């Protein structure tokens, strides 16, 4: 195994061992509303889903939290780069929703982008695995918001009648 990977992995585990309880207490007392972004990455009609190494461990869309001075779009681009190593440029807004967690809420904006290549590189620390799935053959153990986001995308892709 790569020594650099082991050091990064151990450092993140140690950090969250200490920071996790502090963050939970902060969220309990302050009840913040956070911001996040998710991205539907499409290649050749297939959708890229990731399975995180933490929390629910279900298949979900790449994405994560937005920093304090970061726009939703900047967060989406950064998270896709960090999680699967893809450099994306163009994002199209799909929908916004609120995710309610224990002691806090997250306002999430979902975007769609298309990539030319099916190559990706999972970081192995935050993301356990990633794979391309046809829209009609998604894994059964996926997060519930994946379906809602893909349904909103399908609605936005339908031609609108002229009025």
Backbone as ProteinMPNN parsed JSONL, in Angstrom:
{"seq_chain_A": "XXXXXXXXXXXXXXXXXXXXXXXXXXXXXXXXXXXXXXXXXXXXXXXXXXXXXXXXXXXXXXXXXXXXXXXXXXXXXXXXXXXXXXXXXXXXXXXXXXXXXXXXXXXXXXXXXXXXXXXXXXXXXXXXXXXXXXXXXXXXXXXXXXXXXXXXXXXXXXXXXXX", "coords_chain_A": {"N_chain_A": [[0.833, -1.185, 0.0], [0.377, 2.299, -0.577], [2.399, 4.622, 1.074], [1.89, 7.372, 1.418], [-0.888, 7.449, 1.063], [-1.725, 5.962, 3.296], [-0.872, 7.629, 5.386], [-2.429, 9.957, 4.872], [-4.977, 8.817, 5.189], [-4.916, 7.96, 7.898], [-4.525, 10.436, 9.133], [-6.933, 11.789, 8.492], [-8.797, 10.113, 9.784], [-7.98, 10.438, 12.477], [-8.351, 13.208, 12.78], [-11.194, 13.444, 12.448], [-12.008, 11.864, 14.553], [-11.509, 13.474, 16.699], [-12.646, 15.979, 15.926], [-15.273, 15.322, 15.2], [-17.114, 14.827, 17.491], [-17.044, 17.435, 18.563], [-18.102, 18.954, 16.486], [-20.685, 17.843, 16.437], [-21.743, 18.694, 18.943], [-21.653, 21.466, 18.527], [-23.517, 21.698, 16.399], [-25.774, 20.805, 17.761], [-26.288, 22.834, 19.663], [-26.295, 25.259, 18.149], [-27.76, 24.81, 15.812], [-27.339, 25.029, 12.885], [-27.849, 26.092, 9.434], [-26.629, 24.585, 6.708], [-24.826, 24.519, 3.535], [-24.822, 22.799, 0.406], [-23.808, 20.811, -2.479], [-24.749, 18.741, -5.22], [-23.979, 16.594, -7.964], [-25.079, 15.439, -11.057], [-23.39, 13.446, -13.015], [-22.915, 12.738, -16.322], [-22.189, 10.341, -18.798], [-22.237, 9.121, -21.984], [-24.962, 8.446, -21.743], [-25.051, 7.228, -19.271], [-25.01, 7.362, -15.655], [-22.893, 8.648, -13.145], [-22.3, 7.267, -10.062], [-21.416, 7.364, -6.587], [-20.033, 5.663, -3.74], [-19.836, 6.461, -0.467], [-17.329, 6.309, 2.178], [-18.293, 6.716, 4.684], [-20.972, 7.654, 6.917], [-24.109, 6.958, 5.516], [-23.349, 5.128, 3.547], [-24.483, 4.431, 1.111], [-25.159, 4.223, -2.448], [-24.748, 7.225, -4.146], [-25.018, 10.573, -5.504], [-22.112, 12.352, -6.664], [-20.728, 14.894, -4.585], [-20.966, 17.487, -2.034], [-20.382, 19.487, 0.912], [-20.564, 23.09, 0.849], [-18.124, 25.59, 1.105], [-17.645, 28.463, 3.288], [-17.18, 30.871, 1.785], [-17.747, 30.038, -0.732], [-19.41, 29.419, -3.793], [-22.384, 27.581, -4.73], [-21.939, 26.348, -7.182], [-19.12, 26.405, -7.39], [-18.516, 24.726, -5.244], [-19.655, 22.335, -6.155], [-18.057, 21.743, -8.425], [-15.528, 21.499, -7.181], [-15.981, 19.361, -5.354], [-16.587, 17.187, -7.081], [-14.134, 16.979, -8.38], [-12.458, 16.323, -6.174], [-13.612, 13.902, -5.243], [-13.883, 12.067, -7.429], [-11.975, 12.75, -9.272], [-12.547, 14.12, -11.637], [-12.441, 16.783, -13.936], [-14.627, 19.256, -14.272], [-16.483, 21.72, -16.074], [-18.822, 23.008, -17.046], [-21.968, 23.51, -15.684], [-25.382, 22.743, -15.185], [-28.23, 23.886, -13.624], [-30.468, 21.84, -11.743], [-32.276, 21.287, -9.548], [-33.33, 22.382, -6.247], [-33.12, 21.426, -2.862], [-33.941, 20.635, 0.577], [-32.059, 19.029, 2.97], [-32.624, 17.324, 5.87], [-30.914, 16.775, 8.779], [-29.595, 15.21, 11.735], [-29.784, 17.564, 14.136], [-29.156, 19.674, 12.337], [-29.668, 21.439, 9.185], [-29.359, 21.137, 5.619], [-29.124, 23.09, 2.794], [-29.362, 22.116, -0.436], [-28.142, 22.252, -3.721], [-28.672, 20.835, -6.834], [-26.962, 19.818, -9.75], [-26.312, 19.234, -13.265], [-23.983, 17.712, -15.477], [-22.078, 16.909, -18.4], [-19.646, 14.563, -19.396], [-16.785, 13.828, -21.438], [-15.161, 11.552, -21.307], [-15.12, 8.274, -19.817], [-13.445, 7.812, -17.751], [-12.443, 7.826, -14.35], [-11.127, 8.552, -11.072], [-11.159, 7.263, -7.993], [-10.813, 8.576, -4.719], [-10.397, 6.918, -2.488], [-10.333, 7.426, 0.23], [-12.398, 9.241, 1.175], [-14.344, 8.35, -0.602], [-15.44, 5.131, -1.27], [-16.015, 3.565, -3.529], [-16.872, 3.95, -7.026], [-19.059, 4.081, -9.865], [-20.342, 3.716, -13.227], [-23.717, 3.869, -14.159], [-26.533, 2.741, -16.038], [-29.467, 4.737, -16.483], [-31.821, 3.321, -16.153], [-31.08, 1.131, -14.691], [-30.18, 1.394, -12.003], [-28.366, 0.923, -8.898], [-29.907, -0.95, -6.239], [-29.429, -0.233, -3.601], [-29.341, 2.645, -3.095], [-29.198, 6.156, -2.278], [-32.164, 7.955, -1.291], [-32.542, 10.476, -2.432], [-31.328, 10.416, -4.868], [-33.074, 9.3, -6.786], [-35.123, 11.261, -6.804], [-33.716, 13.491, -7.724], [-32.851, 12.625, -10.26], [-35.356, 12.294, -11.417], [-36.248, 14.949, -11.465], [-34.358, 15.921, -13.249], [-35.08, 14.48, -15.565], [-37.579, 15.613, -16.049], [-36.806, 18.22, -16.67], [-35.509, 17.796, -19.029], [-37.439, 17.18, -20.87], [-39.135, 18.32, -23.764], [-40.633, 21.497, -23.766], [-43.976, 22.595, -24.29], [-44.936, 24.97, -26.807], [-46.329, 28.091, -26.047]], "CA_chain_A": [[0.0, 0.0, 0.0], [1.095, 3.555, -0.701], [2.634, 5.245, 2.377], [1.19, 8.653, 1.425], [-2.307, 7.164, 1.274], [-1.889, 5.529, 4.69], [-0.724, 8.814, 6.234], [-3.636, 10.775, 4.68], [-6.095, 8.091, 5.773], [-4.776, 8.025, 9.357], [-4.727, 11.828, 9.546], [-8.368, 12.086, 8.433], [-9.453, 9.356, 10.866], [-7.633, 11.095, 13.737], [-9.024, 14.504, 12.797], [-12.642, 13.294, 12.674], [-12.194, 11.292, 15.887], [-11.509, 14.627, 17.613], [-13.55, 17.034, 15.46], [-16.648, 14.839, 15.076], [-17.941, 15.171, 18.652], [-17.118, 18.899, 18.694], [-19.067, 19.392, 15.476], [-22.024, 17.426, 16.876], [-22.174, 19.615, 20.005], [-21.917, 22.761, 17.887], [-24.783, 21.591, 15.669], [-26.852, 20.651, 18.732], [-26.589, 24.112, 20.3], [-26.475, 26.357, 17.203], [-28.729, 24.379, 14.792], [-27.047, 25.806, 11.674], [-28.269, 25.663, 8.106], [-25.433, 24.519, 5.882], [-25.07, 24.508, 2.101], [-24.118, 21.734, -0.282], [-24.082, 20.642, -3.901], [-24.677, 17.397, -5.791], [-23.821, 16.687, -9.414], [-25.372, 14.293, -11.91], [-22.355, 13.394, -14.05], [-23.414, 11.833, -17.358], [-21.318, 9.968, -19.913], [-22.817, 8.119, -22.87], [-26.266, 8.048, -21.215], [-24.928, 6.612, -17.945], [-24.853, 8.276, -14.525], [-21.83, 8.275, -12.214], [-22.671, 7.256, -8.649], [-20.317, 7.072, -5.671], [-20.397, 5.083, -2.441], [-18.898, 7.03, 0.51], [-16.765, 5.479, 3.249], [-18.822, 7.199, 5.957], [-22.422, 7.912, 6.983], [-25.055, 5.941, 5.068], [-22.631, 4.195, 2.669], [-25.311, 4.063, -0.037], [-24.793, 4.863, -3.697], [-25.288, 8.576, -4.204], [-24.381, 11.45, -6.489], [-20.95, 13.06, -6.129], [-21.007, 16.232, -4.077], [-20.678, 17.694, -0.623], [-20.63, 20.792, 1.505], [-19.982, 24.312, 0.28], [-17.405, 26.411, 2.071], [-18.26, 29.747, 3.652], [-17.088, 31.857, 0.699], [-17.805, 29.263, -1.963], [-20.741, 29.32, -4.379], [-22.832, 26.202, -4.931], [-21.27, 25.851, -8.383], [-17.712, 26.148, -7.044], [-18.499, 23.539, -4.385], [-19.936, 21.177, -7.002], [-16.862, 21.468, -9.224], [-14.471, 21.034, -6.274], [-16.319, 18.045, -4.808], [-16.421, 16.18, -8.131], [-12.68, 16.819, -8.564], [-11.902, 15.625, -5.016], [-14.156, 12.562, -5.046], [-13.68, 11.158, -8.552], [-10.877, 13.208, -10.114], [-13.001, 14.678, -12.909], [-12.444, 18.244, -14.076], [-15.816, 19.678, -14.997], [-16.542, 23.16, -16.26], [-20.173, 23.487, -17.287], [-23.008, 22.942, -14.839], [-26.739, 23.217, -15.403], [-29.03, 23.708, -12.415], [-31.614, 20.931, -11.848], [-33.247, 21.526, -8.483], [-32.822, 22.685, -4.904], [-33.897, 20.758, -1.822], [-33.37, 20.75, 1.913], [-31.799, 17.757, 3.645], [-32.679, 17.482, 7.321], [-30.046, 15.841, 9.484], [-29.67, 15.343, 13.186], [-29.326, 18.849, 14.682], [-28.89, 20.739, 11.365], [-30.253, 21.306, 7.852], [-28.48, 21.512, 4.521], [-29.737, 23.481, 1.531], [-28.566, 21.476, -1.484], [-28.462, 22.511, -5.12], [-28.228, 19.751, -7.707], [-26.591, 20.246, -11.093], [-25.98, 18.171, -14.208], [-22.903, 17.984, -16.416], [-21.734, 15.785, -19.267], [-18.202, 14.43, -19.586], [-16.415, 13.124, -22.675], [-14.499, 10.284, -21.016], [-15.684, 7.538, -18.688], [-12.376, 7.613, -16.764], [-12.476, 8.533, -13.074], [-10.195, 8.005, -10.081], [-11.704, 7.397, -6.645], [-9.754, 8.927, -3.764], [-10.164, 5.804, -1.571], [-10.475, 7.842, 1.626], [-13.776, 9.688, 1.354], [-15.186, 7.543, -1.473], [-14.997, 3.743, -1.34], [-16.078, 3.122, -4.915], [-17.724, 4.703, -7.945], [-19.347, 3.307, -11.067], [-21.321, 4.257, -14.163], [-24.934, 3.072, -14.197], [-27.612, 3.223, -16.895], [-30.533, 5.331, -15.667], [-32.872, 2.332, -15.868], [-30.49, -0.001, -13.956], [-29.445, 1.924, -10.854], [-28.289, -0.049, -7.808], [-31.045, -0.863, -5.314], [-29.01, 0.385, -2.337], [-28.967, 4.034, -3.372], [-29.861, 7.153, -1.45], [-33.479, 8.324, -1.825], [-32.518, 11.727, -3.196], [-30.85, 10.129, -6.22], [-34.256, 9.151, -7.633], [-35.803, 12.554, -6.92], [-32.891, 14.37, -8.552], [-32.926, 12.141, -11.638], [-36.709, 12.592, -11.896], [-36.257, 16.384, -11.789], [-33.572, 16.054, -14.474], [-35.896, 13.975, -16.669], [-38.601, 16.636, -16.327], [-36.175, 19.386, -17.304], [-35.048, 17.406, -20.364], [-38.586, 17.066, -21.769], [-39.421, 19.564, -24.483], [-41.778, 22.256, -23.26], [-44.847, 23.009, -25.39], [-44.987, 26.411, -27.098], [-47.596, 28.692, -25.595]], "C_chain_A": [[0.881, 1.252, 0.0], [1.198, 4.235, 0.68], [1.902, 6.581, 2.494], [-0.298, 8.479, 1.683], [-2.569, 6.795, 2.733], [-1.807, 6.726, 5.638], [-1.956, 9.708, 6.116], [-4.847, 10.129, 5.343], [-6.07, 8.194, 7.304], [-5.012, 9.447, 9.87], [-6.204, 12.197, 9.53], [-9.128, 11.361, 9.535], [-9.209, 10.026, 12.216], [-8.357, 12.428, 13.861], [-10.504, 14.342, 13.139], [-12.949, 12.626, 14.008], [-12.292, 12.419, 16.921], [-12.585, 15.638, 17.212], [-15.01, 16.596, 15.412], [-17.528, 15.179, 16.269], [-18.083, 16.685, 18.86], [-18.149, 19.443, 17.712], [-20.498, 19.023, 15.875], [-22.557, 18.348, 17.961], [-22.485, 20.99, 19.446], [-23.27, 22.736, 17.183], [-25.97, 21.467, 16.628], [-27.263, 22.003, 19.312], [-26.938, 25.226, 19.305], [-27.564, 26.053, 16.172], [-28.529, 25.129, 13.471], [-27.752, 25.25, 10.432], [-27.033, 25.732, 7.228], [-25.823, 24.478, 4.408], [-24.259, 23.384, 1.461], [-24.516, 21.652, -1.74], [-23.936, 19.175, -4.275], [-24.613, 17.558, -7.301], [-24.192, 15.361, -10.065], [-24.345, 14.369, -13.036], [-22.789, 12.335, -15.05], [-22.343, 11.611, -18.411], [-22.027, 8.875, -20.703], [-24.145, 7.565, -22.317], [-26.236, 7.397, -19.844], [-24.643, 7.675, -16.898], [-23.753, 7.748, -13.609], [-22.353, 8.381, -10.786], [-21.46, 6.876, -7.817], [-20.871, 6.456, -4.392], [-19.383, 5.602, -1.42], [-18.442, 6.003, 1.547], [-17.34, 5.827, 4.613], [-20.339, 7.301, 5.85], [-23.22, 6.723, 6.471], [-24.437, 4.854, 4.2], [-23.495, 3.659, 1.518], [-24.78, 4.751, -1.287], [-25.485, 6.215, -3.765], [-24.579, 9.358, -5.302], [-23.149, 12.106, -5.874], [-21.349, 14.455, -5.649], [-20.68, 16.324, -2.601], [-20.934, 19.121, -0.217], [-19.924, 21.927, 0.78], [-19.298, 25.092, 1.39], [-18.076, 27.759, 2.265], [-18.264, 30.759, 2.506], [-17.172, 31.207, -0.675], [-19.244, 29.239, -2.486], [-21.117, 27.843, -4.494], [-22.102, 25.579, -6.117], [-19.798, 25.526, -8.108], [-17.59, 24.895, -6.182], [-18.726, 22.282, -5.211], [-18.706, 20.77, -7.805], [-15.743, 20.903, -8.351], [-14.751, 19.622, -5.77], [-16.168, 16.936, -5.844], [-14.934, 15.921, -8.375], [-12.081, 16.005, -7.41], [-12.35, 14.166, -4.949], [-13.834, 11.595, -6.172], [-12.639, 11.641, -9.555], [-11.284, 13.753, -11.465], [-12.964, 16.194, -12.872], [-13.656, 18.62, -14.906], [-15.849, 21.197, -15.056], [-17.976, 23.67, -16.284], [-21.174, 22.75, -16.413], [-24.351, 23.56, -15.214], [-27.556, 22.883, -14.162], [-30.203, 22.769, -12.691], [-32.681, 21.289, -10.824], [-32.536, 21.903, -7.196], [-33.724, 21.966, -3.911], [-33.209, 20.949, -0.482], [-33.243, 19.358, 2.519], [-31.782, 18.019, 5.147], [-31.874, 16.37, 7.979], [-30.277, 16.003, 10.984], [-29.023, 16.659, 13.594], [-28.995, 19.93, 13.646], [-29.59, 20.426, 10.048], [-29.194, 21.682, 6.819], [-29.327, 21.88, 3.31], [-28.822, 22.984, 0.419], [-29.069, 21.895, -2.861], [-27.854, 21.396, -5.953], [-28.026, 20.283, -9.115], [-26.37, 19.02, -11.96], [-24.841, 18.65, -15.094], [-22.651, 16.731, -17.23], [-20.221, 15.772, -19.435], [-17.926, 13.579, -20.824], [-15.862, 11.726, -22.415], [-15.164, 9.598, -19.826], [-14.639, 7.265, -17.596], [-12.644, 8.435, -15.503], [-11.504, 7.853, -12.131], [-10.744, 8.296, -8.691], [-10.568, 7.661, -5.668], [-9.461, 7.826, -2.759], [-10.296, 6.159, -0.109], [-11.92, 8.238, 1.888], [-14.745, 8.786, 0.586], [-14.606, 6.135, -1.582], [-14.963, 3.237, -2.773], [-17.008, 4.026, -5.71], [-17.936, 3.836, -9.172], [-20.361, 4.047, -11.92], [-22.513, 3.311, -14.202], [-25.897, 3.631, -15.248], [-28.752, 3.743, -16.015], [-31.618, 4.325, -15.305], [-32.341, 1.108, -15.125], [-29.631, 0.501, -12.799], [-29.394, 0.885, -9.743], [-29.437, 0.145, -6.822], [-30.679, -0.183, -4.0], [-28.476, 1.796, -2.569], [-29.75, 4.955, -2.457], [-31.17, 7.606, -2.087], [-33.469, 9.596, -2.67], [-31.965, 11.546, -4.608], [-32.045, 10.052, -7.166], [-34.961, 10.484, -7.855], [-35.02, 13.506, -7.832], [-32.93, 13.926, -10.015], [-34.315, 12.367, -12.235], [-36.821, 14.071, -12.283], [-35.46, 16.64, -13.059], [-34.383, 15.607, -15.678], [-36.975, 14.976, -17.051], [-37.998, 17.824, -17.047], [-35.715, 19.075, -18.718], [-36.197, 17.296, -21.369], [-38.823, 18.385, -22.473], [-40.69, 20.214, -23.934], [-42.649, 22.706, -24.433], [-44.8, 24.531, -25.569], [-46.35, 26.954, -26.686], [-47.862, 29.944, -26.39]], "O_chain_A": [[1.995, 1.24, 0.522], [0.19, 4.4, 1.367], [1.353, 6.894, 3.55], [-0.903, 9.254, 2.425], [-3.533, 7.271, 3.331], [-2.586, 6.822, 6.586], [-2.481, 10.172, 7.128], [-5.648, 10.81, 5.984], [-7.093, 8.484, 7.925], [-5.627, 9.637, 10.919], [-6.685, 12.851, 10.456], [-10.018, 11.943, 10.156], [-10.137, 10.165, 13.013], [-8.91, 12.746, 14.913], [-11.012, 15.03, 14.024], [-14.043, 12.803, 14.544], [-13.054, 12.332, 17.884], [-13.349, 16.102, 18.059], [-15.901, 17.43, 15.572], [-18.594, 15.766, 16.087], [-19.137, 17.155, 19.289], [-18.968, 20.291, 18.066], [-21.42, 19.812, 15.669], [-23.72, 18.749, 17.904], [-23.468, 21.615, 19.842], [-24.076, 23.65, 17.352], [-27.055, 21.97, 16.336], [-28.454, 22.286, 19.439], [-27.797, 26.057, 19.599], [-28.23, 26.977, 15.706], [-29.449, 25.791, 12.992], [-28.184, 24.098, 10.399], [-26.459, 26.803, 7.027], [-27.006, 24.41, 4.073], [-23.159, 23.059, 1.909], [-25.44, 22.332, -2.185], [-23.104, 18.458, -3.718], [-25.126, 18.531, -7.855], [-23.693, 14.302, -9.683], [-24.419, 15.242, -13.901], [-23.005, 11.178, -14.688], [-21.68, 12.546, -18.86], [-22.375, 7.829, -20.154], [-24.413, 6.368, -22.414], [-27.287, 7.049, -19.305], [-24.109, 8.742, -17.201], [-23.687, 6.551, -13.331], [-22.793, 9.446, -10.352], [-20.581, 6.151, -8.283], [-22.018, 6.693, -4.013], [-18.207, 5.241, -1.479], [-19.086, 4.975, 1.758], [-16.898, 5.267, 5.616], [-20.908, 7.053, 4.787], [-23.031, 5.601, 6.941], [-24.975, 3.749, 4.135], [-23.257, 2.56, 1.018], [-24.045, 5.734, -1.202], [-26.676, 6.326, -3.472], [-23.655, 8.857, -5.943], [-23.141, 12.389, -4.677], [-22.207, 15.106, -6.246], [-20.186, 15.373, -1.995], [-21.616, 19.871, -0.915], [-18.857, 21.759, 0.19], [-19.839, 25.233, 2.487], [-18.963, 28.144, 1.503], [-19.27, 31.435, 2.288], [-16.713, 31.776, -1.666], [-20.185, 29.061, -1.713], [-20.262, 26.966, -4.369], [-21.695, 24.418, -6.062], [-19.295, 24.491, -8.544], [-16.671, 24.097, -6.365], [-18.061, 21.269, -4.992], [-18.354, 19.592, -7.857], [-15.082, 19.938, -8.735], [-13.855, 18.778, -5.761], [-15.672, 15.856, -5.522], [-14.523, 14.774, -8.556], [-11.285, 15.096, -7.644], [-11.548, 13.288, -4.631], [-13.542, 10.427, -5.916], [-12.441, 11.002, -10.588], [-10.448, 13.844, -12.363], [-13.399, 16.814, -11.902], [-13.709, 18.338, -16.103], [-15.302, 21.874, -14.185], [-18.303, 24.652, -15.617], [-21.22, 21.52, -16.403], [-24.438, 24.749, -15.52], [-27.572, 21.74, -13.705], [-30.857, 22.873, -13.729], [-33.831, 21.559, -11.17], [-31.319, 21.767, -7.068], [-34.94, 21.904, -4.093], [-32.053, 21.366, -0.411], [-34.215, 18.603, 2.57], [-31.008, 18.845, 5.631], [-32.124, 15.185, 7.76], [-31.065, 16.842, 11.421], [-27.819, 16.835, 13.407], [-28.583, 21.022, 14.039], [-30.044, 19.305, 9.82], [-28.264, 22.437, 7.102], [-30.148, 21.085, 2.853], [-27.658, 23.376, 0.337], [-30.271, 21.89, -3.125], [-26.681, 21.055, -5.802], [-28.812, 21.09, -9.609], [-26.254, 17.903, -11.455], [-24.742, 19.833, -15.419], [-22.973, 15.624, -16.8], [-19.59, 16.817, -19.593], [-18.729, 12.726, -21.203], [-16.072, 10.817, -23.218], [-15.702, 10.259, -18.939], [-14.926, 6.562, -16.627], [-13.027, 9.602, -15.586], [-11.102, 6.712, -12.359], [-10.787, 9.451, -8.265], [-9.499, 7.059, -5.764], [-8.358, 7.794, -2.213], [-10.366, 5.259, 0.729], [-12.589, 7.637, 2.729], [-15.839, 8.494, 1.068], [-13.441, 5.958, -1.937], [-14.015, 2.57, -3.187], [-17.819, 4.763, -5.149], [-17.118, 2.973, -9.491], [-21.128, 4.878, -11.434], [-22.344, 2.093, -14.27], [-26.068, 4.846, -15.348], [-28.968, 3.232, -14.916], [-32.266, 4.458, -14.266], [-33.077, 0.138, -14.944], [-28.487, 0.077, -12.64], [-30.288, 0.044, -9.65], [-29.886, 1.269, -6.596], [-31.55, 0.393, -3.348], [-27.319, 2.097, -2.279], [-30.805, 4.6, -1.933], [-31.272, 7.636, -3.313], [-34.322, 9.759, -3.542], [-32.118, 12.43, -5.451], [-32.033, 10.67, -8.231], [-35.355, 10.797, -8.978], [-35.614, 14.24, -8.621], [-33.032, 14.763, -10.912], [-34.436, 12.607, -13.437], [-37.417, 14.405, -13.308], [-35.844, 17.486, -13.867], [-34.378, 16.28, -16.709], [-37.258, 15.17, -18.233], [-38.623, 18.379, -17.951], [-35.547, 19.988, -19.527], [-35.967, 17.315, -22.578], [-38.725, 19.449, -21.861], [-41.688, 19.541, -23.676], [-42.128, 23.148, -25.457], [-44.643, 25.277, -24.602], [-47.385, 26.343, -26.95], [-48.876, 30.609, -26.173]]}, "name": "protein", "num_of_chains": 1, "seq": "XXXXXXXXXXXXXXXXXXXXXXXXXXXXXXXXXXXXXXXXXXXXXXXXXXXXXXXXXXXXXXXXXXXXXXXXXXXXXXXXXXXXXXXXXXXXXXXXXXXXXXXXXXXXXXXXXXXXXXXXXXXXXXXXXXXXXXXXXXXXXXXXXXXXXXXXXXXXXXXXXXX"}
